[in-house]
Amino acid sequence: MTELAFNPAKFMREVRGEATKTTWPSRRETLTTTGLVLAMVAVTIVFFVVVDQVIGVVMQTLFGIGS
């Protein structure tokens, strides 16, 4: 049967080895992705505001409720 012992030195070597395999995005890629995320958030906000207004108008017209 194998022993399950924790070896901190081995763990740190393995972590360092895995960290060297990590590829980080460039500054340009980060800025581009951030810009796209912010643009999609803006589009989503506009979409939900428009849908909310349409639902409000429909409720006002059909039932005379809402502001």
N, C-alpha and C positions, 0 to 999 in steps of 0.2 A: 504494500500500500504506500502511496506517495504522501509525503508530508506537505502541508500547505503552510509554509512559513513566509512571513513578510520580510523581504530584504530591502531596506531603504536605498542602499547604494545601487543595487541592480535596478530598482524602480526608477531612480533618477537618471541612470544611463539610458534606460529605455525611453523615458520621457524626452530626454535631450535628442535621442535618435529620431523619434517621431517628429519633434519640433523642427528638425532640419528638413524634413520632407514637406513642410507646409509652404505653399506658395501664396504670397500676399499680393493683392491687386495693386496696380500702380495708382499714383495720385489721380491721374486722368480718369482711369476706370472708376475709381471711387466717386469722383465728382460727377461723372456721367450717370452712374447708377443712382446717386443721390438726387440728381436733377430729374431723372425719370420717375423716381418714387414720388417726389414732390408734385410733379405734373399729374401723375395718376391720382394722387390724393385730391388735387384741385378738381380734376374731372369728376371724381366720385362725389365731392361736395356739391358741385353744380348739378349733377344728376339727381341727387336726393333732394336738393332744394326745389328743383323743377317738379319732381314727382310729388313732393309735399304740397306745393302750391296747386297742382292739378287736382289732387285728392281734396284739398280744401275747397276749391271752386265747385267740384262735383257735389260734395256734401252740402255746401251752401245752396246750390241750385236744387238738389233733390229734396232735401229735408229742411232747409232754412236754418241749419245749425252751423256753428263754426264762426270764426271771425274773418 
